């Protein structure tokens, strides 16, 4: 017969929380469960949920609410990038009691992937579904991008899911554009739509540029990334080096390219109206001097 120690190890393997029906299905008797609770090595937080005393507080909150971590809480537990948040996001059934708890945000209803009331972990597809509906679009895109970059999912999978949410469908449609190369392609198409010719992957002074418009307008494109301080300093050095060589540098991030194209096109057209894409007399003389 399975012992109290076996039960503790088994629940620990489930992330520190388990439904009593799952415990019974794993072969643990009611007597073993009651003994473990009496000894204080596990705790009953609801009639049907058991947790270890050392259980992660977010998982404990989810079990107390009778659901699973989802949205930003589940994304964070998976190691994905998430915006700062102080609430625990919990997925519960539509029929769940609407009991409010401090700093717990309940997500009623499921996502596209089927789930069971016994599960302690939310499928990634449902995590992304709730993220898409819960947080601002830019933050949601960053979470989705983190899942793609980390290899947790694939853009082809996301494109085929029947999302049932317009915001999730929109994010799935741009999933292939959330990489650096996708952002670059999207930018060139955006420029072509307003009649601006872009040359990609130009090398200047031994360094690559993302895009060059005319002779002197450099556009650098940042895909989703939360740079280290050293990366930021590298970008600043590169921009300064180009400025000292007579180039104007404009830098856009993935959110601006994908979700604020009007700002991008207006900035580019204003720069061109000022002639910033043309080689100045000074820069022409400098080029001749270098020859």
C-alpha positions in Angstrom: 0.0 0.0 0.0 1.2 3.5 -0.8 2.4 5.5 2.1 2.3 9.1 3.3 5.8 9.6 2.1 4.8 8.3 -1.3 1.9 10.8 -1.3 4.1 13.7 -0.5 6.6 12.8 -3.3 3.7 12.3 -5.7 2.1 15.7 -5.0 5.5 17.3 -5.2 5.9 15.8 -8.7 2.6 17.4 -9.6 4.0 20.9 -8.8 2.9 20.9 -5.1 -0.9 20.7 -5.6 -3.3 18.0 -6.7 -7.0 17.2 -6.9 -8.2 14.5 -4.5 -9.7 12.5 -7.5 -6.3 12.5 -9.1 -4.8 11.4 -5.8 -7.3 8.5 -5.5 -6.7 7.5 -9.1 -3.0 7.3 -8.3 -3.7 4.6 -5.7 -3.7 6.6 -2.5 -6.4 5.7 0.0 -8.6 8.1 2.0 -6.8 6.9 5.2 -3.4 7.9 3.8 -4.7 11.3 2.8 -6.3 11.9 6.2 -3.1 10.8 8.0 -1.0 13.1 5.9 -3.3 16.0 6.6 -3.2 15.2 10.4 0.6 15.1 10.3 0.7 18.5 8.6 2.8 17.2 5.6 0.0 18.2 3.3 -2.8 20.7 3.6 -6.4 20.6 2.3 -7.2 24.1 0.9 -10.6 23.1 -0.5 -12.7 20.0 -0.1 -11.1 18.6 -3.3 -7.6 20.2 -3.4 -4.4 19.2 -1.5 -1.2 21.2 -1.4 2.2 20.8 0.2 3.2 23.4 2.8 6.0 24.5 0.6 3.8 24.9 -2.5 4.4 27.9 -4.6 2.0 30.7 -3.4 0.6 31.2 -6.9 -0.2 27.5 -7.2 -1.7 27.5 -3.7 -3.9 30.5 -4.7 -5.0 28.6 -7.9 -5.9 25.5 -5.9 -7.7 27.5 -3.3 -9.8 29.0 -6.1 -10.4 25.5 -7.6 -8.6 26.2 -10.8 -5.3 26.3 -12.7 -2.7 29.0 -13.2 -3.2 30.7 -16.5 -2.5 33.9 -18.3 0.5 35.9 -17.0 0.9 33.6 -13.9 1.3 30.5 -16.0 3.5 32.3 -18.5 5.8 33.4 -15.8 5.9 29.8 -14.3 6.9 28.6 -17.8 9.8 31.0 -17.9 8.3 33.3 -20.5 8.7 37.1 -20.4 5.8 38.8 -18.7 5.0 42.4 -17.8 5.1 43.2 -14.2 1.9 42.0 -12.4 0.9 41.4 -8.8 -2.3 39.3 -9.4 -2.5 35.5 -9.6 -4.4 34.6 -12.8 -6.5 31.5 -12.4 -8.6 29.6 -15.0 -11.8 28.2 -13.5 -14.9 26.6 -15.1 -17.8 28.7 -16.2 -19.9 27.1 -13.5 -17.3 27.9 -10.7 -18.5 30.0 -7.8 -17.6 33.6 -8.2 -15.8 34.0 -5.0 -13.4 36.9 -5.0 -10.0 36.7 -3.3 -7.4 39.5 -2.9 -5.0 39.7 -5.8 -6.6 36.8 -7.7 -8.0 37.4 -11.1 -10.3 34.6 -12.2 -10.7 33.7 -15.9 -14.0 32.0 -16.4 -14.4 29.7 -19.4 -11.8 27.7 -21.3 -9.5 28.3 -24.2 -9.3 26.4 -27.4 -7.5 23.4 -25.8 -9.7 21.0 -23.8 -9.0 20.8 -20.0 -10.1 18.7 -17.1 -11.2 20.0 -13.6 -8.4 17.7 -12.3 -5.6 19.4 -14.1 -3.1 21.6 -12.2 -1.5 23.0 -15.3 -3.1 25.0 -18.2 -2.2 24.0 -21.8 0.1 26.6 -23.3 -2.5 27.4 -26.1 -5.0 28.4 -23.4 -2.4 30.4 -21.5 -1.7 32.4 -24.7 -5.5 32.7 -25.3 -6.1 34.3 -21.9 -3.0 36.5 -22.3 -4.4 37.8 -25.6 -7.7 38.8 -24.0 -6.4 40.0 -20.7 -3.4 42.4 -21.2 -2.7 45.3 -23.6 -1.9 44.1 -27.1 1.8 45.1 -27.0 2.4 43.1 -23.8 0.4 40.2 -25.1 2.6 40.2 -28.3 5.7 40.2 -26.1 4.5 37.1 -24.2 3.6 35.3 -27.4 7.0 36.2 -28.9 8.7 34.9 -25.8 6.9 31.5 -26.3 8.0 31.4 -29.9 11.6 32.3 -29.2 11.8 29.8 -26.4 10.6 27.0 -28.6 7.5 26.4 -26.5 5.3 26.5 -29.6 5.5 27.1 -33.4 3.9 29.9 -35.5 2.4 27.3 -37.8 0.6 25.7 -34.8 -0.6 29.1 -33.6 -1.9 30.0 -37.1 -4.0 26.8 -37.2 -5.7 27.1 -33.8 -9.4 28.0 -33.8 -9.0 30.7 -31.3 -12.5 32.0 -30.7 -11.1 35.4 -29.9 -10.5 38.3 -32.3 -7.4 39.5 -30.3 -5.9 36.0 -30.2 -6.6 35.6 -34.0 -4.8 38.9 -34.6 -1.8 37.8 -32.6 -1.7 34.5 -34.4 -1.8 36.2 -37.7 1.3 38.2 -36.9 3.1 35.5 -35.1 5.4 34.9 -38.1 6.3 38.6 -38.0 7.4 38.7 -34.4 11.0 37.7 -35.3 13.6 40.2 -36.4 13.4 39.0 -40.0 9.6 39.2 -40.0 9.7 42.8 -38.7 12.1 43.7 -41.5 9.9 42.2 -44.2 6.8 43.9 -42.8 8.7 47.3 -42.7 9.7 47.1 -46.3 6.2 46.2 -47.4 4.9 49.2 -45.3 7.4 51.5 -47.1 6.5 50.1 -50.5 2.9 50.9 -49.8 3.8 54.6 -49.6 6.2 54.6 -52.5 9.5 54.5 -50.6 12.3 52.3 -51.8 14.3 50.5 -49.1 17.6 48.7 -49.4 18.1 45.9 -46.9 21.2 44.6 -45.2 23.6 47.4 -46.2 27.1 47.3 -44.8 28.6 50.6 -43.7 32.1 50.8 -42.2 32.1 47.0 -41.7 28.8 47.0 -39.8 25.3 45.8 -41.1 22.3 48.1 -41.2 18.8 46.8 -41.3 17.5 49.2 -43.9 18.7 52.3 -45.8 16.5 54.8 -47.5 18.2 57.0 -50.1 21.9 57.6 -49.2 21.7 58.7 -45.6 18.5 57.6 -43.8 19.2 54.5 -41.7 16.4 52.6 -40.2 17.2 50.0 -37.4 14.5 47.6 -36.4 14.2 45.9 -33.0 12.3 42.7 -32.8 11.0 41.7 -29.5 13.9 41.7 -27.0 14.4 43.0 -23.5 18.0 44.0 -23.9 20.7 43.7 -21.3 22.4 47.1 -20.5 25.4 46.0 -22.6 23.1 45.4 -25.6 21.6 48.9 -25.2 25.1 50.4 -25.0 26.1 48.6 -28.2 23.1 50.1 -30.0 23.9 53.6 -28.7 27.5 53.2 -29.9 26.3 52.1 -33.3 23.9 55.0 -33.7 26.6 57.5 -32.6 29.1 56.0 -35.1 26.6 56.4 -37.9 25.7 60.0 -36.9 29.3 61.0 -36.9 29.5 59.7 -40.5 26.6 61.8 -41.6 23.7 59.4 -41.3 20.4 60.0 -39.7 19.3 56.9 -37.6 15.7 56.1 -36.9 15.0 53.1 -34.7 11.6 51.4 -34.4 10.5 48.4 -32.4 8.2 45.5 -33.3 5.2 47.1 -31.6 5.5 50.3 -33.6 5.9 48.4 -36.9 3.1 46.0 -36.3 0.6 48.0 -34.3 1.4 51.7 -35.0 2.3 51.8 -38.7 0.8 55.3 -39.0 3.5 56.7 -36.6 6.2 54.8 -38.6 5.2 56.1 -42.0 4.7 59.6 -40.7 8.1 59.7 -39.2 9.7 58.4 -42.3 7.9 60.8 -44.6 8.7 63.7 -42.3 12.4 62.8 -42.4 12.4 62.5 -46.2 10.6 65.8 -46.5 13.5 67.4 -44.6 15.9 65.7 -47.0 17.5 63.5 -44.4 17.8 60.7 -46.9 20.0 62.7 -49.2 23.7 63.1 -49.1 24.6 66.6 -48.1 27.3 68.7 -49.7 29.5 68.2 -46.6 29.1 64.4 -46.7 29.9 64.5 -50.4 33.1 66.4 -49.8 34.0 64.0 -47.0 33.5 61.0 -49.3 35.7 62.6 -51.9 38.4 63.3 -49.3 38.3 59.7 -48.2 38.9 58.6 -51.7 
